[in-house]
């Protein structure tokens, strides 16, 4: 039995934890760090719950926590737990009385009701929904009304504890037997008392009392009703801070043939009607001591339940998680709509001629569209999928916005002037820096594309091979560059501010100096245009954007 209880606790706890984790990881929009932390906390709480419910509890000395061994309750009708007075005479030493309409189970003292219900929940949880309670009260056996009220207060406490165990209030039947002229059972439910003779059909009390033989019992029955209202129902329907009121499901009573002159009932009856019945040891048939007529009234409220309180709690957790999932799914879809709408509004607010922010907004739209396309192919995430997902509609709006994009015209590429490279030996004699007489034609043909323009600097650089000393080569390369500069300045009437002259000697070869052909290539003068804001500008004139034209020469090199 203990093993089955542990398995039940573990399964119910795992089911509840799984529902909460499903809600946490698939729907709640928090970071993964927060989800991981919440998962660890949930696992700790689930483990603590299993340990708390499955740990061994030794029986207490007073038997308050002792397990109650129960017979198999294989009935579909109500199972009435009988407690209170005179149970030995009612059950005649038996623990259980079976009828076709339900069972009567001897619970014993009122204080044991909670333990019995707890044992039923553990051993036979399906029968929890069939349980009800009957409190048997024999006022003739009580000499002190305070003791009787104390027992009724204990019943209220037990009803509260049983509700905490089962999750619902068990029906409570109050059964009273009074001394006086013998009568059948009278059942009061609502405003119409019904008399239930043993071998006849039930009839209303008004009809039953018309019989002449029954008239003698009417005064006593009237006082019995008054005693129940003033004592039993008054105590049960009280409500205080610890014990709520108990409203009985039904009240059953009958008059019998025993009496005690010192009992609370005898004193009540004598003070109000001057009636008194002699002591008697007459014994009524024990079978008739059970108000079997109340069982059909309890039957509609008695049905087996699935799994008991733990199952109901797990089902409640699952329902709450499902409702929360619907709410979070709606929230997640609302946030998705808001995000896409924000990107579309930003796109619409940026003019098309603002190319940089427009391009950035376009990137955001394409990212949104790609994400929605992937979800269309692979299925949207579960957190969006509970009937609210607007992906197709958002994707169409994004595509329409993307299709309106007109890229800005590409800027015209500026032609970068290429370097004009002149052979030094065609312009100068060996070791000399003066231009040859026949070099003018070469210079004119080679420098036809070099024009002085504001914002461009004409750089003339001279180069030699590695023949001779380094200082001589450096000086010779600079002098040759100055000669070419002077010729261009004087011939083209170009201002001095348009030129920059550099002599590199043999520091920047373009071929190997180990061969005659390589040394011939290294002996050169290079002319190039370099952008510079303040170059080649007439004083007082505003700077102009450079407009570089292509250079076509017979000896251009890339």
C-alpha positions, 0 to 999 in steps of 0.5 A: 500500500505504501509503495502505491501511495509513493508512486501516486504522489510521484506521478501527480507531482511530475504531471503538475511540474511538467505542466508548469515547465511547458508553460514556462519554456514555451509561452512565458516571454522571459530570458533563458536565464530566468527560465533556468532559475525558475526550473531549478526552483520548481524541481526543488519544490517538486522534490520537497513535495514528494519527500513531504508526502512520502516520508514515513510517519510513525503512529502516534500514541493516541492513534491520531495518525494511525492508518485505518484498515478498511474493507473493500468498498465495492459499491456504487452507492453512498458510503455513510460513516456513522459516528456518535452515540449508541453505535454498539446497539446499532451495529451489534458488533459489526463494522459494516452494514450493507444494503442494496442502496448503500453502505453504513460504516461504523466510524466510532468516535467523532474525532476519528472521522478525519483519520478514516477519510484519510485512509480511504483517500490512500487505500481507495481514492475513487470512493471519496466521492461516495462518502457522507457522515451521519452523526447519531445522537441519543439525547436520553444518554446525555445528562449535560447539554454542554457535553452534547454541544462539545461533541457537535463542535468536534463534528464541525472541526472534523467536517472542516478537516475532511474538506481540506483533505477531499476538497469538498464538503461531505454531506452530514446527516443528523440522526436522533432517537428520543424516548416516547411513543414509538414512531417510524423514522421521520426524515426532514430535508427542506420544509416538508417532513416525511414519515417512512414506515418500515413496510409502507411507502413514505408519506408526508407528516401531515398525512401520517398524523391524521391517523388516530393511533399516531395522534398520541406521538404528535406532542412529543414529536413537536418537542423533539423538533424543537429540541433539535433546532434549539440544541443540535442545529443551533450548535452546528450552524454556529460559525467561529474563527476556527470552525465554520458552520455545518448545515446538515444535509438532512435530519432523521428522528424517531421516538423509541421506548427508553428513557432516563429521567436525568437526561437533557431530553427528559428534562426538556420534555418535562419542563415544556409539556409535563410529559415523562416516560418511565425507564425502559430496557426495551430493545428495538430491532437493530436493523430498524435503527438505521434510517435506510430511507435517507440513502436514496436521498444521498445517492445523487450526491455520491459517485466515484471520482478519479484519483482523489484530491491529488488528481483534482489538483493536478487537473486544476493546475493543467487547466490554469496552465492552459488558460495562462498559455492562451493568455501568453500566446495572445500577448506574444502575438500582440508583441509580434504585431507591435514589433512589425508595425513599428518597423513598418511605421519607421519605414514609412516615415523615412523619405526615399531620398534619405538613403542611409536610414532608408537602407537601415530600415529596409534591412529591418524589414527584410529580417522580419520577412525572413523570420516569418518565411522561415516560420511558414516553412517550418511551423511557427513557434508554439508560443504563437500557435494557439489560434492567434498567429498573424504571420501571413498577414504580417508577411504580406504587409512587409513584402508590399513595403519592401517592393516599394523600395527604389535604390538611389542612383549609383554615383559616377565613378571618378576616373583616377589618373594613371601614372605617366612614366617617362624614360630618363635616357630619352630625355637626358644624357647619362649623368646629366639633368638637362633636357635633350634638344629632341625631348620636347616632342616626347614631353608634349606627346606624353603629357597631353592629358596632364592639366592643372586643376584646382584641388589636384597636385602635379607630383613629379618624381625622379628615379635612377638605377643603382649605378653610382653612389647613393647621394649622387643618384638622389641628387640626379633624380631630384634635378631631373624631376625639377627639369621636367617640372620647369619645362611643364611650368614654363611651357603650359604657364602652370602656377608653381603651387600646382607642382610637387617635386620629389627625388627618390634615387634608386630607392623605388625600383620597378625592376631588378637592377641586376640586368641592363634591361631592368636598370633601363626601366628604373631610370625614369621620371613619373608624373601623377595627379594627387588630390589636395584641397589647397593645390593649384588654386588662384588666391581668392578663388573658392575651392572646387571639387576635383574633376579628374579626366582620364590620361591617354599617353603612348607610354601609360602604365597601370 
